[in-house]
Amino acid sequence: MNAILQDVFHSPDLQLPAAELRERYSLTKEKFQEYILLFEFNLALISSYELVGSDWIEILTPIHEWRDFLQQQRKVKPCPIVNGPDVAPLYQHEFGFLLEMQALQTGSLPQVFEKAELLGLIEQQQITQEADEFRKLPFQEQIFLLYRRSVEELQDRWNKTFGPIERTIREIQKRLCKLPVNEWFFVDEFTKGLLMPIGNQEPIRLKHVGKKWRYVLPIYSEDTLRFVTSVIFELLFPAGIVSCGHLDNRLCFKITSFGQVTLSE
């Protein structure tokens, strides 16, 4: 039964002819009907009929509303950038931001100074005692501290708009975890494909709209788009979980090897 489910849900149109499935798994008509009853009872698949030429053929497919939602998911699913090698990365090393923070004493690094000041590691571009203690920490502890401080800074900035953000950050990370490692993606395309409630938005659920039932998808405001970009560029990027860059004036990111391990934990 599970194999039939997998075949249908991985098919291009989210439906397959019943006769094809029966033949593929050498099932008797009676056994196949038993499977259909179980599928329908559990709302996994339904039996329907489709006109092909002049004939009506039996097909197995998810319920109509769920199939529409899955098709929408496929439409907005982010795809890797075809010309990924042309992306201009902000750093060549996945921990480039943290390595520059360690080099604060060697020169003027404006971007790092700005972030370090937000994190309380410098004041008026002067190294603080906390920064000395930070540099003495093991590298992984530096990453963890940088991550936690960045979460706090984002929470302070976005609290009025979205309320507590840690759960939303975890949900974004779950979706990042599904992306292939070291493949570049456009930030705006990833955000459109999130299909998750952010802030005070209602969960995605089946609603009666007009004369039909359908899954109502979230509509993201400009603030929401900026928030997701902030999570990627100001939280995950400094911690080495993603690398960031730009291509054709569009922001890009990719999951690093460290990010793959971190996001899967």
Secondary structure, 3 states (H helix, E strand, C coil): CHHHHHHHHCCCCCCEEHHHHHHHCCCCHHHHHHHHHHHHHCCCCEEEEEEECCEEEEEEECCHHHHHHHHHHHHHCCCCCCCHHHCEECCCCCCHHHHHHHCHHHCCCHHHHHHHHHCCCEECCEECHHHHHHHHCCHHHHHHHHHHHHHHHHHHHHHHHHCCCHHHHHHHHHHHHCCCECCCEEHHHHHHCCCCCCCCCCCCCEEEECCEEEECCCCCCHHHHHHHHHHHHHHHCCCCCEEEEEECCEEEEEECHHHHHHHHC
